[in-house]
Amino acid sequence: MAQAVRVSQKTGFFHLGKLIEVGKTEKIFKNPDNKMTQDYITGRFG
C-alpha cells in the first residue's frame, strides 16, 4: 500500500466488481469518504 501512495496520483477501490471510491491517492489513503475503503486500507477488511 505504501508503494501505491508513492507512485500513483489517482486511486480507485473496487469490491466484487463494483467501484466503491475513486479520487486522489493521497486523499483516499489519508481520509477516504467511504467506510469500506477505510476498513480495507487499515486492514480490517479483505
C-alpha distance matrix in Angstrom:
0.0 3.8 5.4 5.2 6.6 9.0 10.3 10.8 13.3 13.3 11.0 12.6 12.1 14.7 16.4 19.3 19.8 20.1 18.2 17.2 15.9 15.4 15.4 14.3 10.6 11.5 13.6 11.4 8.8 11.9 14.6 14.3 17.8 17.4 17.3 15.8 12.7 12.6 13.3 10.5 7.8 10.0 10.6 14.1 14.0 13.5
3.8 0.0 3.8 5.4 5.3 6.6 9.0 10.5 12.9 13.8 12.5 15.0 15.1 18.0 19.9 23.0 23.3 23.3 21.1 20.0 18.1 17.2 16.4 14.5 10.7 10.7 13.4 12.2 9.2 11.4 14.8 15.4 19.1 19.4 19.4 18.5 15.2 14.6 15.7 13.5 10.2 11.7 13.0 16.6 17.1 17.0
5.4 3.8 0.0 3.8 5.4 5.1 6.3 8.6 11.7 13.1 12.2 14.9 15.6 18.3 20.6 23.3 23.2 23.6 21.3 20.9 19.0 17.5 16.8 14.7 11.1 11.9 15.0 13.9 11.5 14.2 17.4 17.6 21.2 21.5 21.9 20.6 17.2 17.3 18.5 15.7 12.9 15.0 15.8 19.4 19.4 18.6
5.2 5.4 3.8 0.0 3.8 5.4 5.4 5.8 8.9 9.5 8.4 11.1 12.2 15.0 17.7 20.5 20.1 20.2 17.8 17.5 15.5 13.8 13.2 11.5 8.0 9.8 12.5 11.0 9.5 12.7 15.4 15.0 18.3 18.6 19.5 18.2 14.6 15.3 16.8 14.0 11.4 14.3 15.3 18.6 18.1 17.3
6.6 5.3 5.4 3.8 0.0 3.8 5.8 5.9 7.8 9.1 8.7 12.0 13.3 16.7 19.3 22.6 22.1 21.7 18.8 18.0 15.4 13.6 12.1 9.7 6.1 6.6 9.9 9.3 7.5 9.9 12.9 13.4 16.9 17.8 18.8 18.2 14.5 14.6 16.7 14.6 11.4 13.9 15.8 18.9 19.0 19.0
9.0 6.6 5.1 5.4 3.8 0.0 3.8 6.1 8.4 10.9 11.5 14.9 16.6 19.8 22.6 25.7 25.0 24.8 22.0 21.5 18.9 16.7 14.9 11.9 8.9 9.1 12.8 12.8 11.1 13.0 16.2 17.0 20.4 21.6 22.6 22.0 18.3 18.3 20.4 18.2 15.0 17.2 19.0 22.3 22.4 22.1
10.3 9.0 6.3 5.4 5.8 3.8 0.0 3.8 7.0 9.5 10.4 13.8 16.0 18.8 21.9 24.6 23.5 23.6 20.8 21.0 18.5 15.9 14.4 11.8 9.2 10.7 14.1 13.8 12.9 15.4 18.1 18.2 21.3 22.3 23.8 22.8 19.0 19.8 21.8 19.1 16.4 19.2 20.6 23.8 23.3 22.6
10.8 10.5 8.6 5.8 5.9 6.1 3.8 0.0 3.8 5.7 7.1 10.6 13.3 16.2 19.6 22.4 21.0 20.7 17.6 18.0 15.3 12.4 10.9 8.6 6.5 9.0 11.9 11.4 11.4 14.1 16.2 15.8 18.6 19.7 21.6 20.6 16.9 18.1 20.4 17.8 15.5 18.6 20.2 23.0 22.2 21.6
13.3 12.9 11.7 8.9 7.8 8.4 7.0 3.8 0.0 3.8 6.9 10.5 13.6 16.8 20.3 23.3 21.6 20.7 17.3 17.5 14.3 10.9 8.6 5.8 5.4 7.7 10.0 10.4 11.4 13.4 15.0 14.7 17.1 18.7 21.1 20.6 16.9 18.1 20.9 18.9 16.5 19.7 21.7 24.2 23.5 23.3
13.3 13.8 13.1 9.5 9.1 10.9 9.5 5.7 3.8 0.0 3.8 7.0 10.4 13.4 17.0 20.0 18.2 17.1 13.6 13.8 10.7 7.3 5.5 4.4 4.7 8.2 9.2 8.6 10.5 13.0 13.8 12.6 14.5 15.8 18.5 17.8 14.2 16.0 18.8 16.8 15.0 18.5 20.3 22.4 21.3 21.1
11.0 12.5 12.2 8.4 8.7 11.5 10.4 7.1 6.9 3.8 0.0 3.8 6.8 10.0 13.5 16.5 15.2 14.1 10.9 10.9 8.2 5.6 5.7 6.1 4.9 8.7 9.2 7.0 8.9 12.0 12.7 10.8 12.9 13.4 15.7 14.5 11.0 13.2 15.6 13.3 11.9 15.6 17.1 19.0 17.6 17.3
12.6 15.0 14.9 11.1 12.0 14.9 13.8 10.6 10.5 7.0 3.8 0.0 3.8 6.5 10.1 13.1 11.6 10.4 7.1 7.6 5.7 4.1 6.6 8.8 8.3 11.7 11.2 8.3 10.6 13.8 13.7 10.9 12.1 11.7 14.1 12.4 9.5 12.5 14.5 12.2 12.0 15.7 16.7 18.0 16.1 15.6
12.1 15.1 15.6 12.2 13.3 16.6 16.0 13.3 13.6 10.4 6.8 3.8 0.0 3.8 6.8 10.2 9.7 8.5 6.1 5.6 5.3 6.3 9.3 11.5 10.4 13.3 12.4 8.8 10.6 13.8 13.5 10.3 11.4 9.9 11.6 9.2 6.8 10.2 11.4 9.1 9.8 13.4 13.8 14.8 12.5 12.1
14.7 18.0 18.3 15.0 16.7 19.8 18.8 16.2 16.8 13.4 10.0 6.5 3.8 0.0 3.8 6.6 6.0 5.3 4.4 5.4 7.3 8.8 12.3 14.9 14.1 17.0 16.1 12.5 14.2 17.4 16.9 13.4 13.9 11.7 13.1 10.0 8.9 12.6 12.9 10.5 12.2 15.5 15.2 15.7 12.7 11.6
16.4 19.9 20.6 17.7 19.3 22.6 21.9 19.6 20.3 17.0 13.5 10.1 6.8 3.8 0.0 3.8 5.4 5.3 6.6 6.6 9.6 12.1 15.6 18.2 17.2 19.8 18.7 14.9 16.3 19.2 18.4 14.9 15.1 12.1 12.6 9.1 9.3 12.8 12.1 10.0 12.8 15.5 14.5 14.2 10.8 9.5
19.3 23.0 23.3 20.5 22.6 25.7 24.6 22.4 23.3 20.0 16.5 13.1 10.2 6.6 3.8 0.0 3.8 5.6 8.5 9.6 12.9 15.2 18.8 21.5 20.6 23.4 22.4 18.7 20.0 23.0 22.2 18.7 18.6 15.5 15.9 12.3 13.1 16.4 15.3 13.3 16.2 18.7 17.2 16.8 13.1 11.2
19.8 23.3 23.2 20.1 22.1 25.0 23.5 21.0 21.6 18.2 15.2 11.6 9.7 6.0 5.4 3.8 0.0 3.8 6.7 9.1 12.0 13.6 17.3 20.2 19.7 22.8 21.9 18.4 20.2 23.4 22.6 18.9 18.8 16.2 17.4 14.1 14.2 17.8 17.5 15.2 17.6 20.6 19.5 19.5 16.0 14.2
20.1 23.3 23.6 20.2 21.7 24.8 23.6 20.7 20.7 17.1 14.1 10.4 8.5 5.3 5.3 5.6 3.8 0.0 3.8 6.1 9.3 11.3 15.1 18.4 18.3 21.3 19.8 16.5 18.8 21.6 20.3 16.5 15.8 13.3 14.9 12.1 12.3 16.1 16.2 14.6 16.9 19.8 19.4 19.0 15.8 14.8
18.2 21.1 21.3 17.8 18.8 22.0 20.8 17.6 17.3 13.6 10.9 7.1 6.1 4.4 6.6 8.5 6.7 3.8 0.0 3.8 5.9 7.5 11.3 14.7 14.9 17.9 16.3 13.3 15.9 18.6 17.3 13.6 13.1 11.2 13.6 11.3 10.5 14.3 15.3 13.7 15.2 18.5 18.7 18.8 15.9 15.4
17.2 20.0 20.9 17.5 18.0 21.5 21.0 18.0 17.5 13.8 10.9 7.6 5.6 5.4 6.6 9.6 9.1 6.1 3.8 0.0 3.8 7.1 10.6 13.9 14.0 16.4 14.3 11.2 13.7 16.1 14.4 10.6 9.7 7.5 9.8 7.9 7.4 11.0 12.2 11.2 12.9 15.8 16.4 16.1 13.7 14.0
15.9 18.1 19.0 15.5 15.4 18.9 18.5 15.3 14.3 10.7 8.2 5.7 5.3 7.3 9.6 12.9 12.0 9.3 5.9 3.8 0.0 3.8 6.9 10.2 10.7 13.0 10.8 8.0 11.2 13.3 11.7 8.0 7.7 6.9 10.0 9.1 7.2 10.3 12.6 11.7 12.2 15.3 16.7 17.0 15.1 15.8
15.4 17.2 17.5 13.8 13.6 16.7 15.9 12.4 10.9 7.3 5.6 4.1 6.3 8.8 12.1 15.2 13.6 11.3 7.5 7.1 3.8 0.0 3.8 7.2 8.4 11.2 9.6 7.4 10.9 13.2 12.1 9.2 9.6 10.0 13.2 12.5 9.8 12.6 15.2 13.8 13.5 16.9 18.5 19.4 17.8 18.1
15.4 16.4 16.8 13.2 12.1 14.9 14.4 10.9 8.6 5.5 5.7 6.6 9.3 12.3 15.6 18.8 17.3 15.1 11.3 10.6 6.9 3.8 0.0 3.8 6.2 8.5 7.0 6.3 9.8 11.5 10.7 8.9 9.7 11.5 14.7 14.7 11.6 13.4 16.6 15.5 14.3 17.5 19.7 21.0 19.9 20.5
14.3 14.5 14.7 11.5 9.7 11.9 11.8 8.6 5.8 4.4 6.1 8.8 11.5 14.9 18.2 21.5 20.2 18.4 14.7 13.9 10.2 7.2 3.8 0.0 3.8 5.5 5.4 6.2 8.8 10.1 10.4 9.8 11.6 13.8 16.6 16.8 13.3 14.4 17.7 16.6 14.5 17.5 20.0 21.8 21.2 21.8
10.6 10.7 11.1 8.0 6.1 8.9 9.2 6.5 5.4 4.7 4.9 8.3 10.4 14.1 17.2 20.6 19.7 18.3 14.9 14.0 10.7 8.4 6.2 3.8 0.0 3.8 5.5 5.1 6.2 8.5 9.9 9.5 12.3 13.9 16.0 15.8 12.0 12.8 15.8 14.2 11.8 14.8 17.2 19.4 18.9 19.4
11.5 10.7 11.9 9.8 6.6 9.1 10.7 9.0 7.7 8.2 8.7 11.7 13.3 17.0 19.8 23.4 22.8 21.3 17.9 16.4 13.0 11.2 8.5 5.5 3.8 0.0 3.8 5.6 5.4 6.0 8.1 9.2 12.3 14.5 16.2 16.8 13.1 12.8 16.1 15.2 12.2 14.5 17.4 19.6 19.9 20.9
13.6 13.4 15.0 12.5 9.9 12.8 14.1 11.9 10.0 9.2 9.2 11.2 12.4 16.1 18.7 22.4 21.9 19.8 16.3 14.3 10.8 9.6 7.0 5.4 5.5 3.8 0.0 3.8 5.5 5.1 5.2 6.1 8.8 11.4 13.5 14.6 11.3 11.0 14.6 14.4 11.9 14.1 17.3 18.7 19.0 20.4
11.4 12.2 13.9 11.0 9.3 12.8 13.8 11.4 10.4 8.6 7.0 8.3 8.8 12.5 14.9 18.7 18.4 16.5 13.3 11.2 8.0 7.4 6.3 6.2 5.1 5.6 3.8 0.0 3.8 5.8 5.7 4.5 7.6 9.1 11.0 11.4 7.8 8.2 11.7 11.0 8.9 11.7 14.4 15.8 15.6 16.8
8.8 9.2 11.5 9.5 7.5 11.1 12.9 11.4 11.4 10.5 8.9 10.6 10.6 14.2 16.3 20.0 20.2 18.8 15.9 13.7 11.2 10.9 9.8 8.8 6.2 5.4 5.5 3.8 0.0 3.8 6.0 6.4 10.1 11.2 11.9 12.2 8.6 7.8 10.8 10.0 6.9 9.2 12.2 14.2 14.6 15.9
11.9 11.4 14.2 12.7 9.9 13.0 15.4 14.1 13.4 13.0 12.0 13.8 13.8 17.4 19.2 23.0 23.4 21.6 18.6 16.1 13.3 13.2 11.5 10.1 8.5 6.0 5.1 5.8 3.8 0.0 3.8 6.4 9.9 11.8 12.4 13.7 10.7 8.8 12.1 12.4 9.3 10.3 13.9 15.5 16.6 18.6
14.6 14.8 17.4 15.4 12.9 16.2 18.1 16.2 15.0 13.8 12.7 13.7 13.5 16.9 18.4 22.2 22.6 20.3 17.3 14.4 11.7 12.1 10.7 10.4 9.9 8.1 5.2 5.7 6.0 3.8 0.0 3.8 6.6 9.0 9.9 12.0 9.5 7.8 11.5 12.5 10.3 11.4 14.9 15.6 16.5 18.8
14.3 15.4 17.6 15.0 13.4 17.0 18.2 15.8 14.7 12.6 10.8 10.9 10.3 13.4 14.9 18.7 18.9 16.5 13.6 10.6 8.0 9.2 8.9 9.8 9.5 9.2 6.1 4.5 6.4 6.4 3.8 0.0 3.8 5.6 7.4 9.0 6.4 6.0 9.7 10.5 9.2 11.1 14.0 14.4 14.5 16.6
17.8 19.1 21.2 18.3 16.9 20.4 21.3 18.6 17.1 14.5 12.9 12.1 11.4 13.9 15.1 18.6 18.8 15.8 13.1 9.7 7.7 9.6 9.7 11.6 12.3 12.3 8.8 7.6 10.1 9.9 6.6 3.8 0.0 3.8 6.7 9.0 7.7 8.0 11.2 12.5 12.2 13.9 16.5 16.1 15.9 18.1
17.4 19.4 21.5 18.6 17.8 21.6 22.3 19.7 18.7 15.8 13.4 11.7 9.9 11.7 12.1 15.5 16.2 13.3 11.2 7.5 6.9 10.0 11.5 13.8 13.9 14.5 11.4 9.1 11.2 11.8 9.0 5.6 3.8 0.0 3.8 5.5 5.4 6.5 8.8 10.2 11.0 12.6 14.5 13.6 12.9 15.1
17.3 19.4 21.9 19.5 18.8 22.6 23.8 21.6 21.1 18.5 15.7 14.1 11.6 13.1 12.6 15.9 17.4 14.9 13.6 9.8 10.0 13.2 14.7 16.6 16.0 16.2 13.5 11.0 11.9 12.4 9.9 7.4 6.7 3.8 0.0 3.8 5.4 5.0 6.1 8.6 9.9 10.5 12.2 10.6 10.4 13.3
15.8 18.5 20.6 18.2 18.2 22.0 22.8 20.6 20.6 17.8 14.5 12.4 9.2 10.0 9.1 12.3 14.1 12.1 11.3 7.9 9.1 12.5 14.7 16.8 15.8 16.8 14.6 11.4 12.2 13.7 12.0 9.0 9.0 5.5 3.8 0.0 3.8 5.4 5.1 6.2 8.7 10.0 10.6 9.2 7.7 10.0
12.7 15.2 17.2 14.6 14.5 18.3 19.0 16.9 16.9 14.2 11.0 9.5 6.8 8.9 9.3 13.1 14.2 12.3 10.5 7.4 7.2 9.8 11.6 13.3 12.0 13.1 11.3 7.8 8.6 10.7 9.5 6.4 7.7 5.4 5.4 3.8 0.0 3.8 5.4 5.2 6.2 8.6 10.0 9.9 8.8 10.5
12.6 14.6 17.3 15.3 14.6 18.3 19.8 18.1 18.1 16.0 13.2 12.5 10.2 12.6 12.8 16.4 17.8 16.1 14.3 11.0 10.3 12.6 13.4 14.4 12.8 12.8 11.0 8.2 7.8 8.8 7.8 6.0 8.0 6.5 5.0 5.4 3.8 0.0 3.8 5.5 5.2 6.2 8.5 8.4 8.9 11.5
13.3 15.7 18.5 16.8 16.7 20.4 21.8 20.4 20.9 18.8 15.6 14.5 11.4 12.9 12.1 15.3 17.5 16.2 15.3 12.2 12.6 15.2 16.6 17.7 15.8 16.1 14.6 11.7 10.8 12.1 11.5 9.7 11.2 8.8 6.1 5.1 5.4 3.8 0.0 3.8 5.6 5.3 6.1 4.9 5.4 8.6
10.5 13.5 15.7 14.0 14.6 18.2 19.1 17.8 18.9 16.8 13.3 12.2 9.1 10.5 10.0 13.3 15.2 14.6 13.7 11.2 11.7 13.8 15.5 16.6 14.2 15.2 14.4 11.0 10.0 12.4 12.5 10.5 12.5 10.2 8.6 6.2 5.2 5.5 3.8 0.0 3.8 5.5 5.2 5.9 4.7 6.3
7.8 10.2 12.9 11.4 11.4 15.0 16.4 15.5 16.5 15.0 11.9 12.0 9.8 12.2 12.8 16.2 17.6 16.9 15.2 12.9 12.2 13.5 14.3 14.5 11.8 12.2 11.9 8.9 6.9 9.3 10.3 9.2 12.2 11.0 9.9 8.7 6.2 5.2 5.6 3.8 0.0 3.8 5.5 7.7 8.0 9.4
10.0 11.7 15.0 14.3 13.9 17.2 19.2 18.6 19.7 18.5 15.6 15.7 13.4 15.5 15.5 18.7 20.6 19.8 18.5 15.8 15.3 16.9 17.5 17.5 14.8 14.5 14.1 11.7 9.2 10.3 11.4 11.1 13.9 12.6 10.5 10.0 8.6 6.2 5.3 5.5 3.8 0.0 3.8 5.8 7.9 10.1
10.6 13.0 15.8 15.3 15.8 19.0 20.6 20.2 21.7 20.3 17.1 16.7 13.8 15.2 14.5 17.2 19.5 19.4 18.7 16.4 16.7 18.5 19.7 20.0 17.2 17.4 17.3 14.4 12.2 13.9 14.9 14.0 16.5 14.5 12.2 10.6 10.0 8.5 6.1 5.2 5.5 3.8 0.0 3.8 5.5 7.1
14.1 16.6 19.4 18.6 18.9 22.3 23.8 23.0 24.2 22.4 19.0 18.0 14.8 15.7 14.2 16.8 19.5 19.0 18.8 16.1 17.0 19.4 21.0 21.8 19.4 19.6 18.7 15.8 14.2 15.5 15.6 14.4 16.1 13.6 10.6 9.2 9.9 8.4 4.9 5.9 7.7 5.8 3.8 0.0 3.8 7.0
14.0 17.1 19.4 18.1 19.0 22.4 23.3 22.2 23.5 21.3 17.6 16.1 12.5 12.7 10.8 13.1 16.0 15.8 15.9 13.7 15.1 17.8 19.9 21.2 18.9 19.9 19.0 15.6 14.6 16.6 16.5 14.5 15.9 12.9 10.4 7.7 8.8 8.9 5.4 4.7 8.0 7.9 5.5 3.8 0.0 3.8
13.5 17.0 18.6 17.3 19.0 22.1 22.6 21.6 23.3 21.1 17.3 15.6 12.1 11.6 9.5 11.2 14.2 14.8 15.4 14.0 15.8 18.1 20.5 21.8 19.4 20.9 20.4 16.8 15.9 18.6 18.8 16.6 18.1 15.1 13.3 10.0 10.5 11.5 8.6 6.3 9.4 10.1 7.1 7.0 3.8 0.0
